Structures are given as structure tokens and as C-alpha cells.
Amino acid sequence: MICAGVSVSFIIGTVLGWRVLALIGLIPCAVLLFGLFFIPESPRWLAKTGHEKDFKAALQKLRGKDADISGEAAEIQVIVTAIGVALVDRAGRKPLLLISGTGLILGCIITALSFFLKVYDLTADAVPILAVTGILLYIAAFSVGMGAVPWVVMSEIFPINIKGVAGGTFLLYAAINAAGMVFVITVVPETKGRSLEQIQAAINTE
């Protein structure tokens, strides 16, 4: 859903200004926030966490008080143990990573081509289409493999007897993020309330 929302925003952004787009984005957020006060907990989550009574009550509320939920309840309790990794287990880790990597490369190349055509004023009509296509392809390819599969591989690749030591990987992540903070503090300019010309002038004088 996140990737679908990002994709839709890129498409709509080709015809609307960023201020209008931002305001439109507030509408589904407000509707969702209001709706949270009226919807029950997810039956699948309740089933997964062992809340049998609450699970059936939530499912009954969603389907209606006169609906027969016995069959669906049994199905959910079986399905909930298999969802999430079905695609990964069926296709394998490496094929998904390779497919995802190929899509990421193509997405970047198509997006770069759109900028090249824009700079040299070639086939101007195709530039927006190429840019959106490249970005959407990148998002889709990332979702298929590089966004999720590495986390599965990392949980499987270490032997049980060193998983505790391997947890030090997160210290490496912390160090990388700390380096990123230093980079932001020392290199990244503040752009709030400044025009492109002012930002470029500030970068050139530093």
C-alpha cells in the first residue's frame, strides 16, 4: 500500500502543484484517523497473538452479527501461519534479489535518460513519461526483493551459536547512521525558505 500510494502521488504530481498535492494527501490521512475510532482490531492479528475470543468477536463485527464466521475463522487460523514469506519461499532468495536488482538498474537508467533528454531538449513530450516510468519501476523492483529479502537472508545466514555475536551488525548500522548525522551537520545546507539560486550560491561559497 505504501508503494502504491507513492506511485499514485508521482502520477498526480505531474498535473498538480506540490502544495495542492500535499493538501490532497491530508484527506485520506484524516479519513483514516477518524475511522480508527470505529474499526475493531485485525482478526488475523488477534488470531496470531492467541486472543481467540477477541478474534471471533472482531471477525463477527466485520461480517455482521447474523453472518456465519465459523468457516472463515478456521481458514484464517491456518493461513495466518503461512502468510508473509510465501513468495520468498516459492521463488527463492537469490532469484528475487537478482530480479529486483535488474529492475533497480533499469529504473535508474530510464530516469537518468529522462533527465538527459530534458537537458538537451530532446523529445520533450516523452520526458515526464520516462521519469514517472523509471521511478515506478524502481519502487516496484525494490518492493519485490531488495526491500524485504535481505532481512530474511540476514536472519537465516548466521549459525545459531553466533547469532548473538552477529547482532553486533546493528552496532555497525548505528555507526553508519552516526556518520550520516555528521554528514548532515557538516555538509548539507539548510534549504527552508531559500530559493534555488540562494542555495546554489551558499554551496559555491562554502
NUGU-870578 format. One line per 5 residues: number of its first residue (from 0); their letters; for each residue x, y, z of N, C-alpha, C, O. Coordinates in steps of 0.02 Angstrom, whole numbers, plus 50000, padded with zeros to 5 digits. Example, Ala and Ser with C-alpha at 12.3 -4.5 7.8 and 13.67 -1.06 7.14 Angstrom:
BEGIN
0> AS> 50660:49716:50390:50615:49775:50390:50660:49835:50390:50712:49834:50423 | 50642:49888:50354:50684:49947:50357:50645:50002:50394:50670:50057:50402
% end
This chain:
BEGIN
0> MICAG> 50041:49940:50000:50000:50000:50000:50043:50063:50000:50026:50113:49968 | 50099:50060:50037:50143:50119:50039:50170:50133:49969:50169:50190:49946 | 50194:50081:49936:50222:50090:49868:50168:50113:49819:50181:50153:49775 | 50107:50086:49828:50052:50107:49784:50037:50181:49794:50026:50218:49746 | 50037:50203:49858:50024:50273:49872:50078:50319:49844:50063:50372:49816
5> VSVSF> 50141:50298:49851:50196:50337:49823:50190:50341:49747:50201:50394:49717 | 50172:50285:49716:50165:50284:49643:50110:50331:49620:50119:50368:49572 | 50053:50329:49654:49997:50373:49636:50017:50446:49644:49998:50488:49603 | 50054:50461:49697:50074:50531:49709:50120:50556:49653:50116:50614:49634 | 50164:50513:49628:50207:50532:49572:50166:50547:49509:50180:50595:49473
10> IIGTV> 50116:50506:49497:50074:50515:49438:50034:50579:49443:50032:50619:49396 | 50001:50590:49501:49961:50650:49510:50004:50712:49510:49983:50766:49488 | 50066:50705:49535:50111:50763:49538:50131:50790:49471:50157:50846:49467 | 50119:50753:49417:50135:50779:49350:50085:50831:49327:50098:50868:49279 | 50026:50834:49359:49974:50881:49338:49955:50931:49392:49918:50979:49378
15> LGWRV> 49978:50921:49453:49961:50966:49508:50024:50995:49540:50077:50963:49539 | 50018:51054:49568:50073:51084:49605:50085:51048:49671:50041:51012:49695 | 50144:51057:49700:50161:51019:49760:50119:51040:49820:50106:50998:49864 | 50097:51103:49823:50056:51124:49879:49988:51090:49878:49963:51066:49928 | 49957:51090:49818:49892:51057:49810:49899:50982:49824:49855:50952:49855
20> LALIG> 49953:50952:49800:49965:50881:49811:49971:50865:49886:49944:50815:49909 | 50006:50908:49922:50014:50898:49994:49947:50903:50030:49933:50863:50075 | 49906:50950:50010:49840:50958:50041:49795:50898:50026:49757:50875:50069 | 49798:50874:49964:49759:50814:49946:49780:50754:49988:49739:50713:50007 | 49846:50750:50001:49871:50695:50041:49845:50694:50112:49845:50642:50145
25> LIPCA> 49822:50752:50136:49795:50756:50204:49725:50724:50208:49705:50702:50262 | 49690:50721:50152:49621:50696:50153:49617:50623:50174:49581:50607:50222 | 49653:50577:50141:49649:50507:50163:49676:50497:50234:49653:50453:50270 | 49725:50538:50253:49751:50533:50322:49698:50550:50373:49690:50516:50423 | 49659:50604:50359:49606:50625:50404:49551:50572:50407:49525:50557:50461
30> VLLFG> 49533:50544:50349:49481:50492:50347:49503:50431:50386:49465:50402:50424 | 49567:50411:50377:49593:50353:50412:49595:50364:50487:49576:50320:50526 | 49617:50424:50508:49620:50439:50579:49551:50437:50611:49543:50411:50666 | 49501:50464:50576:49432:50462:50601:49406:50391:50604:49372:50372:50652 | 49422:50352:50553:49397:50283:50551:49427:50237:50603:49397:50187:50622
35> LFFIP> 49487:50254:50628:49520:50212:50678:49479:50206:50742:49486:50157:50779 | 49437:50255:50755:49397:50253:50816:49338:50205:50811:49305:50191:50861 | 49325:50178:50751:49265:50138:50741:49280:50066:50719:49236:50023:50723 | 49341:50053:50695:49355:49985:50670:49383:49941:50727:49417:49966:50771 | 49367:49876:50725:49395:49830:50775:49467:49812:50760:49494:49830:50707
40> ESPRW> 49498:49777:50806:49565:49752:50794:49564:49703:50736:49512:49673:50721 | 49622:49694:50704:49627:49647:50648:49615:49576:50673:49650:49553:50718 | 49566:49540:50644:49556:49470:50665:49618:49427:50655:49632:49383:50697 | 49655:49438:50600:49715:49398:50589:49767:49410:50643:49800:49364:50666 | 49774:49474:50664:49823:49489:50717:49801:49457:50782:49842:49429:50818
45> LAKTG> 49737:49461:50798:49712:49431:50860:49722:49356:50859:49739:49326:50910 | 49710:49324:50801:49720:49252:50795:49794:49235:50804:49811:49185:50836 | 49837:49275:50775:49909:49262:50779:49935:49268:50849:49980:49232:50869 | 49906:49315:50888:49930:49326:50957:49893:49284:51008:49904:49292:51068 | 49848:49241:50985:49815:49194:51031:49753:49221:51066:49729:49189:51114
50> HEKDF> 49726:49277:51045:49666:49305:51076:49605:49276:51041:49573:49309:51000 | 49588:49214:51057:49536:49177:51023:49468:49211:51028:49434:49220:50977 | 49449:49231:51088:49383:49261:51098:49377:49328:51062:49327:49341:51029 | 49428:49370:51070:49428:49436:51037:49431:49429:50961:49401:49468:50924 | 49467:49377:50938:49473:49364:50866:49404:49351:50835:49387:49380:50784
55> KAALQ> 49366:49307:50866:49299:49291:50840:49251:49350:50846:49210:49360:50802 | 49257:49388:50900:49213:49446:50908:49227:49499:50855:49181:49529:50827 | 49292:49511:50840:49310:49560:50789:49288:49538:50720:49262:49578:50681 | 49297:49474:50705:49276:49448:50640:49200:49452:50633:49174:49469:50579 | 49164:49437:50686:49091:49441:50684:49068:49513:50673:49020:49524:50636
60> KLRGK> 49102:49561:50704:49083:49631:50695:49094:49654:50623:49055:49692:50596 | 49148:49630:50592:49163:49649:50523:49115:49617:50474:49097:49648:50423 | 49092:49556:50487:49050:49520:50440:48975:49531:50453:48934:49516:50409 | 48958:49556:50512:48887:49565:50528:48865:49516:50581:48890:49459:50584 | 48819:49537:50624:48801:49495:50681:48766:49430:50662:48767:49382:50701
65> DADIS> 48735:49427:50603:48700:49367:50581:48741:49322:50536:48717:49269:50515 | 48803:49342:50521:48845:49303:50475:48875:49243:50510:48891:49246:50569 | 48883:49188:50472:48915:49128:50498:48990:49133:50484:49012:49130:50427 | 49029:49142:50537:49101:49154:50529:49143:49092:50544:49204:49096:50542 | 49111:49037:50560:49149:48978:50582:49198:48954:50529:49255:48938:50545
70> GEAAE> 49176:48951:50466:49220:48928:50413:49278:48975:50401:49335:48954:50394 | 49263:49041:50398:49316:49090:50386:49365:49093:50444:49425:49101:50434 | 49340:49086:50505:49383:49087:50563:49434:49030:50561:49492:49039:50576 | 49410:48971:50541:49455:48914:50536:49508:48925:50482:49566:48908:50491 | 49487:48955:50425:49534:48969:50371:49588:49018:50392:49647:49009:50378
75> IQVIV> 49567:49071:50427:49615:49123:50448:49666:49093:50495:49725:49110:50489 | 49645:49050:50540:49693:49022:50589:49745:48978:50554:49800:48970:50580 | 49727:48950:50496:49776:48911:50458:49820:48957:50416:49881:48949:50414 | 49789:49005:50381:49826:49049:50336:49875:49092:50373:49930:49106:50348 | 49857:49113:50434:49899:49161:50470:49968:49134:50485:50014:49172:50498
80> TAIGV> 49976:49067:50483:50041:49038:50497:50086:49036:50435:50146:49023:50440 | 50056:49050:50376:50095:49043:50314:50105:49107:50276:50146:49109:50230 | 50069:49162:50293:50075:49224:50255:50141:49258:50269:50174:49244:50320 | 50161:49303:50225:50220:49345:50235:50281:49321:50199:50318:49361:50170 | 50294:49254:50200:50354:49229:50168:50338:49182:50110:50383:49150:50083
85> ALVDR> 50274:49179:50091:50255:49132:50038:50292:49144:49973:50319:49097:49943 | 50295:49206:49952:50328:49221:49889:50403:49208:49893:50432:49181:49846 | 50433:49225:49949:50505:49215:49958:50521:49141:49957:50570:49120:49925 | 50481:49100:49990:50494:49029:49993:50481:48995:49926:50514:48945:49909 | 50434:49021:49887:50418:48991:49823:50471:49007:49771:50492:48963:49734
90> AGRKP> 50492:49069:49768:50538:49090:49715:50611:49083:49734:50654:49079:49690 | 50626:49082:49798:50695:49081:49820:50722:49150:49831:50698:49199:49803 | 50773:49154:49873:50800:49220:49892:50841:49251:49835:50829:49309:49816 | 50888:49214:49807:50932:49242:49757:50896:49263:49693:50910:49317:49667 | 50849:49223:49667:50813:49247:49607:50777:49313:49618:50777:49357:49575
95> LLLIS> 50745:49321:49677:50710:49383:49691:50758:49442:49696:50744:49497:49672 | 50816:49430:49727:50866:49483:49732:50892:49503:49663:50902:49562:49649 | 50904:49453:49620:50929:49467:49553:50877:49503:49511:50893:49551:49475 | 50814:49481:49515:50760:49515:49478:50753:49586:49503:50746:49633:49464 | 50754:49594:49570:50747:49661:49600:50805:49706:49578:50794:49764:49560
100> GTGLI> 50866:49679:49580:50924:49719:49560:50921:49741:49487:50939:49797:49470 | 50897:49695:49445:50889:49712:49374:50839:49769:49365:50851:49816:49327 | 50783:49764:49400:50732:49816:49397:50757:49883:49423:50741:49935:49395 | 50797:49882:49476:50825:49943:49503:50872:49977:49452:50870:50038:49443 | 50913:49936:49419:50959:49964:49369:50920:49995:49312:50935:50051:49291
105> LGCII> 50870:49959:49286:50830:49985:49230:50792:50049:49250:50788:50096:49212 | 50765:50048:49312:50730:50107:49335:50774:50168:49338:50754:50223:49319 | 50835:50159:49363:50883:50215:49367:50904:50239:49297:50909:50299:49285 | 50915:50191:49252:50936:50210:49184:50880:50249:49149:50894:50299:49116 | 50818:50226:49156:50762:50261:49124:50754:50331:49153:50743:50379:49116
110> TALSF> 50760:50337:49218:50754:50403:49250:50811:50448:49228:50801:50507:49214 | 50872:50421:49225:50929:50461:49202:50920:50483:49130:50937:50539:49112 | 50892:50439:49089:50879:50457:49019:50830:50515:49014:50837:50558:48971 | 50780:50516:49057:50732:50571:49055:50766:50638:49071:50749:50688:49040 | 50813:50638:49118:50849:50699:49134:50894:50720:49076:50900:50779:49060
115> FLKVY> 50926:50671:49044:50969:50685:48986:50929:50718:48930:50951:50767:48901 | 50871:50689:48916:50828:50718:48863:50804:50787:48882:50797:50831:48839 | 50791:50798:48946:50769:50863:48968:50823:50916:48960:50810:50971:48936 | 50884:50898:48979:50940:50946:48975:50953:50966:48902:50966:51025:48888 | 50950:50918:48857:50966:50932:48787:50904:50945:48744:50907:50948:48683
120> DLTAD> 50847:50953:48778:50785:50972:48745:50768:50925:48687:50753:50947:48632 | 50770:50859:48702:50755:50808:48652:50690:50772:48672:50682:50753:48730 | 50646:50763:48625:50582:50729:48637:50551:50750:48704:50542:50709:48749 | 50536:50815:48709:50512:50843:48772:50449:50809:48796:50438:50803:48856 | 50407:50786:48750:50344:50754:48771:50355:50688:48807:50314:50667:48848
125> AVPIL> 50411:50656:48792:50424:50590:48823:50457:50595:48891:50460:50546:48928 | 50483:50654:48908:50521:50661:48971:50479:50644:49032:50501:50603:49073 | 50419:50673:49042:50380:50656:49102:50362:50582:49105:50363:50553:49159 | 50345:50553:49047:50327:50482:49046:50386:50439:49067:50378:50392:49107 | 50444:50454:49040:50504:50415:49058:50521:50423:49131:50539:50374:49164
130> AVTGI> 50517:50484:49157:50534:50496:49227:50488:50457:49274:50512:50424:49320 | 50423:50461:49262:50375:50426:49304:50383:50350:49297:50381:50314:49347 | 50394:50326:49235:50403:50255:49224:50465:50229:49260:50462:50176:49292 | 50520:50266:49256:50581:50245:49291:50572:50242:49366:50595:50195:49398 | 50539:50292:49394:50529:50293:49467:50482:50237:49489:50496:50203:49539
135> LLYIA> 50428:50226:49452:50381:50173:49470:50414:50104:49464:50403:50061:49506 | 50455:50095:49412:50491:50032:49404:50539:50021:49463:50546:49965:49488 | 50572:50074:49484:50619:50069:49540:50582:50049:49603:50604:50005:49640 | 50525:50082:49616:50486:50066:49676:50462:49994:49675:50467:49958:49725 | 50436:49972:49618:50411:49903:49612:50467:49853:49621:50458:49803:49657
140> AFSVG> 50524:49865:49590:50580:49819:49595:50607:49816:49666:50626:49762:49690 | 50610:49873:49699:50633:49874:49769:50587:49834:49814:50610:49798:49858 | 50522:49839:49803:50473:49804:49844:50478:49728:49834:50468:49690:49882 | 50493:49707:49773:50496:49635:49758:50553:49600:49794:50545:49544:49818 | 50611:49632:49799:50668:49597:49826:50711:49636:49875:50714:49617:49934
145> MGAVP> 50743:49689:49853:50792:49724:49894:50762:49754:49957:50798:49766:50006 | 50697:49767:49956:50666:49798:50015:50654:49749:50071:50654:49769:50129 | 50641:49685:50055:50621:49637:50106:50667:49577:50112:50682:49554:50168 | 50690:49551:50057:50728:49488:50057:50792:49492:50100:50806:49444:50136 | 50831:49547:50097:50892:49548:50138:50879:49536:50212:50921:49506:50247
150> WVVMS> 50821:49558:50237:50805:49547:50308:50794:49472:50321:50812:49447:50374 | 50763:49437:50274:50753:49365:50281:50820:49329:50279:50833:49285:50320 | 50862:49349:50232:50928:49316:50225:50970:49327:50287:51004:49281:50310 | 50969:49388:50314:51010:49402:50373:50989:49361:50433:51030:49342:50474 | 50924:49346:50437:50900:49305:50494:50918:49231:50485:50917:49193:50534
155> EIFPI> 50933:49211:50424:50947:49140:50410:51021:49124:50401:51041:49067:50409 | 51061:49174:50384:51128:49160:50361:51177:49144:50418:51228:49110:50407 | 51162:49168:50479:51208:49157:50535:51190:49093:50572:51131:49081:50585 | 51240:49051:50589:51227:48992:50631:51199:49012:50699:51212:49068:50723 | 51161:48968:50729:51128:48984:50793:51178:49003:50846:51164:49047:50887
160> NIKGV> 51236:48971:50847:51284:48982:50901:51319:49050:50897:51353:49070:50944 | 51311:49087:50840:51343:49153:50836:51293:49208:50823:51312:49265:50810 | 51228:49191:50828:51177:49243:50814:51183:49301:50863:51171:49358:50845 | 51202:49287:50925:51210:49341:50974:51267:49388:50954:51260:49449:50957 | 51323:49358:50933:51380:49399:50911:51362:49436:50847:51381:49494:50838
165> AGGTF> 51325:49402:50802:51306:49433:50740:51261:49493:50750:51254:49536:50707 | 51229:49496:50809:51187:49554:50825:51228:49618:50826:51199:49673:50825 | 51294:49611:50830:51336:49671:50827:51330:49708:50761:51353:49765:50754 | 51298:49675:50711:51285:49709:50648:51247:49774:50660:51258:49824:50625 | 51203:49773:50710:51163:49833:50723:51207:49889:50750:51190:49948:50743
170> LLYAA> 51263:49871:50782:51310:49923:50802:51341:49956:50741:51354:50016:50740 | 51353:49915:50689:51378:49943:50626:51326:49990:50596:51344:50044:50571 | 51262:49970:50598:51209:50014:50573:51208:50080:50612:51200:50133:50583 | 51217:50074:50678:51217:50135:50720:51275:50181:50700:51267:50241:50697 | 51333:50151:50687:51391:50191:50667:51379:50225:50599:51398:50283:50590
175> INAAG> 51348:50189:50553:51333:50218:50487:51285:50276:50495:51294:50328:50463 | 51233:50267:50537:51186:50322:50548:51219:50381:50582:51202:50439:50568 | 51266:50368:50628:51303:50422:50660:51344:50460:50609:51347:50521:50611 | 51376:50423:50563:51413:50456:50510:51367:50498:50466:51385:50552:50443 | 51307:50472:50454:51258:50510:50416:51239:50575:50450:51230:50626:50417
180> MVFVI> 51232:50573:50517:51217:50634:50554:51273:50685:50549:51261:50745:50541 | 51335:50661:50553:51392:50706:50546:51393:50738:50477:51407:50797:50470 | 51378:50697:50426:51375:50723:50358:51322:50778:50351:51334:50830:50321 | 51263:50766:50381:51209:50815:50378:51230:50880:50413:51218:50934:50387 | 51260:50873:50471:51279:50932:50509:51333:50974:50474:51331:51035:50475
185> TVVPE> 51381:50940:50443:51439:50975:50415:51433:50993:50341:51466:51039:50318 | 51390:50957:50304:51390:50966:50231:51322:50990:50204:51320:51035:50162 | 51267:50961:50228:51202:50975:50198:51179:51045:50217:51176:51061:50276 | 51163:51088:50168:51140:51156:50183:51067:51157:50202:51029:51112:50183 | 51047:51208:50240:50976:51217:50255:50942:51248:50194:50965:51299:50168
190> TKGRS> 50887:51218:50173:50852:51242:50112:50785:51275:50127:50753:51300:50082 | 50764:51274:50190:50698:51302:50207:50696:51377:50192:50738:51415:50214 | 50644:51397:50155:50634:51468:50141:50685:51500:50095:50690:51561:50093 | 50723:51460:50059:50775:51486:50015:50762:51464:49944:50740:51408:49932 | 50775:51508:49896:50766:51492:49826:50824:51448:49802:50875:51442:49836
195> LEQIQ> 50816:51418:49743:50868:51376:49715:50932:51416:49705:50987:51390:49716 | 50925:51478:49683:50984:51521:49672:51021:51534:49737:51082:51532:49738 | 50984:51547:49790:51016:51559:49855:51052:51496:49881:51106:51501:49910 | 51021:51439:49871:51052:51376:49892:51116:51364:49854:51167:51345:49883 | 51114:51374:49788:51174:51363:49747:51230:51412:49766:51288:51393:49768
200> AAINT> 51210:51475:49779:51260:51524:49799:51292:51505:49865:51353:51514:49873 | 51253:51479:49912:51280:51459:49977:51327:51401:49970:51379:51399:50003 | 51310:51353:49927:51353:51295:49916:51419:51316:49883:51472:51291:49901 | 51415:51361:49836:51475:51382:49800:51523:51423:49842:51583:51423:49829 | 51498:51457:49894:51541:51498:49936:51571:51459:49994:51617:51483:50027
205> E> 51546:51399:50006:51573:51358:50061:51631:51317:50040:51659:51280:50080
% end
